[in-house]
Amino acid sequence: MSCPIIIVPARLASRRLPAKALADIAGQPMIVRVWERAMAAGVGPAVVATDSAEIAAAVGAAGGRAVMTDPAHASGSDRIAEAVAAIDPDGAHDLVVNVQGDEPLVEPEAIRAAIALMDDPLVDIATLGVPAEAAERDDPDAVKVVAAATGPGRLRALYFSRAAVPWGEGATIRHIGLYAYRRAALARFVALPPSPLEQRERLEQLRALEAGMRIDLALVDKAARGVDTPADLARVRAVFAGQGKK
């Protein structure tokens, strides 16, 4: 039986929206809202991994746990690998779930859907996909995935791209950047050097595919977008405000 732990990587620096992890959303910093969603999944503990004392303090004030990590990390996967090694050196947690720190509307059901894919022992990494909207097909900021069906709502990733793939008529799948890793797969992944396709597409999941690792996807009907811009933040604040009125 699996024993997951959720790690939420968060750093204070942000190019398009400075200090967004601490942006107020209905009276709480955004990182606290993400942590609350992670806890609501009910799959195991949720811990924030950060390079910022301010973020750690905000999480602690809300009753959560944060662990400090190296500010030089190039990616969230490197940060969660350091965090889980510090939190769980004996390996009690065999699955590590990476929930992005800028997704305060992440659905607990989506977290559980990714973890459910790990019932197949051949899967190294699990993630999510959603049917892409027409405008997203040619949007390089909307990452697409080419995948083969392996069962109802389950797919095996063949390639990820910022381009409009696959070519021709038919549905397009947008990738959702939530990951569940087997502990050994995470350790292997972060030890690998950046791969040629990863560097070309600027998508680190291609490093895993180039190394022969298996990534499966759960296909969900809809998924909330993360917060990258002031407009995104305004949209999320409006959602929380509407929930407060119910």
N, C-alpha and C positions, 0 to 999 in steps of 0.2 A: 504493500500500500504506500502510495506516494506521500511525502510530507513537504509541501511547498512553503516557501517563504517569498514574500513580495518585497522587492527593493525598488524604491522610487529615487532615481538619480536627479539631483537638482543643483544647479550652480547659479550664482548671483549674476554673472555676466550674461548679457543677452544682446545680440547685435541689433535686432529690430525693435525690441521692447525691453529697455533696460530694467533690471531688477524685477522681472515679471513674476518670479517665484513668490515675491512678497506683495504683489498687487492685491489690493483689497477686493474680495468678492463676498458680498453680503456679510461683512463684519469679520471675515477671517482671511488670512493670506491664502493665495492660490495653492501653495504647496500643502497647506492644511486641508483644503478641500479635496485635493488629490488623495492625500493620505486617508481621509474619511471614506472615500469611495473604495480604496484598496481594502480597508478594514471591512467594509460592508460586503465584500465578496465572500467572507467567512471561510476562506481556505487555509488560513494560517496567519502568522504575524506579518505586519507591514512595517518596514523601516525605511526612513529617508536617508540616503547617502549623499553627502554634500561637502563642498569645500568652503562653506560659509558659516561662520559662527552665528550670523543673524538668522539664517534659515534654520539652523539647529535650534536656536533659542525659540523661534516661532513654533516649531513642531513640539518642543518640550512644553511650552506654555499651554498647548492644546491637549496635553496628555499623551503625546506620541513619543516615539523614540527616533533619534537621529544619530548617525555615526559620521565622524569627520573622515574625509578621504583626501588624497593627494590633489591639489589644485591643477597639476600638470596633465591630468588625464585628457586624452584626445577624444574620448567618446563615453557615452553612458554605460556601455557594456564593460569598459575598463573600470569604471567607477563601481559598478555593482559587484564585479569580481573581487575587488579589494574589500568592499564592505562585507560581503558574505564570508570571506575568509576570516575577517576579524570577528564577526558576530558568531560564526558557527565553525570554529576550526576543526571540530571532530566530524563534520559532515552529517549531522543529524537530518538536515534538510537536503533531500535529493533533487528537488526541483527549485529553480530560482526564476521568479517571474519579474520581468522588467516592465514596470508601468511608468510611462513618461511623466515627468514632473510638471508638464504644461498641459495636462488633459484633465481639468477638473470635472468634466462631464463623462468621463469614462464609465461605462456601465459595468457594475459588478458581474452581470451575466457574461459579458465579453471576456472578463478575466477567467471565469470558470470554463468558458468554451475553449480557450487556449489550453488550459490545463487538461481538459478532457481528452485532447489529442494524444497525450502522453500514455494512453492505454495501449498504444502500439509501441513495443519496445524498440522498433527500428527507427523511430523518430528521435532526432537529436535536438531539434528546436521547433517549437510550435509558435504560430502567429495567427493573424486574422486577415480576412479580406472582405470587401463589401462591393456590391455592384457599383461601378463608377457612373457618375453623371456624365452627360454628353460633353459638358464644358471641361471636365477633368481629363478627358482622353488626350488632349493636346497640351495640357498644363504640366510643365516639368516639375512643379512643386507637388503634384499628385502622383505618387509613385505607383506604377502599374506592376502587376505580377502575371506572368504566364504560368499556368498551373494545370495539372491533369487531375481529373476526378478520381478518387480512390474509394468513394462511398458517399452516401447522402450527406451533403453539406461539408464534405472533407475533400481536400485537394493536396497534391504534392507540388511544391514550388519547383519550377524548371528554370525560371529567370525573373529578375526584377529589373525594371527600367524606368527612367523618366520619360522615355519616348512612348508614342502611341502603339502599344503592342498588346496582343498579336495583330498582325495585319489582316484585313478582310472583314467580312460581315460577322456579326456575333457580339456577344457581351464582352465587356472589358471589366477587369477586377482591379479595384484600388486597394493597395496594401495599407493596413493599419499597423503602426509601429509599436505594437505590444508583443512581447516575446516571453515564452516560457522555455527555459533551458534545462536540460539534464545537467547536473553539477559537473560531470566530467566533460560534457560538451562545451560548457562555458569556459572551463579552464583551458581546453584545447583551442577554442576560438580566440581568446584574448592573447594566447601565446603565438598565434600565427602572425606573420607580417602582413601589412596591407597588400591586397592582391591587385593585379593590373585592372581587372574589370571594376573592382571596388573604387579604385582611384579615378577611373574614367567616368563612371556614372555617379560617383560620390554617394555610394550606397554600401554600407559596411556588411550587409547581409550577403552580398555577392562573395565576400571572402569565404564564408562558410560553404557556399555552393561550389566555388572553385576548389575547395579542399575536399570535396566529396561528402560533405555533411548533408544530412537530409532535413529539409524544412517542410513541415506540413502546415496547412492553413485550415481554419474553421471559417466557413463562409457565413457571415451574419447579414441580416437584412438592412441594417443601418448602423452608422457609427458616428459619434460626435467628433467634430474636428477640434484639434488642439488650439492653443492660444499662441500666435506668432506676432500679431499686430495689434495696435490699439483698437481696430475695428473688431477683431476677434474677442478681445477683452470686453468690449461693450456688449457684444452678443451674449457672452457667457453671463455677465452681470444681469442682463435682462432675463435670462432663463432662471437664475436664482431668485430674482425679484418676483417673478411670476409664481415660482414654487412657494415663496413665503406668503403669498396672498391666498393660497388655497386653504 
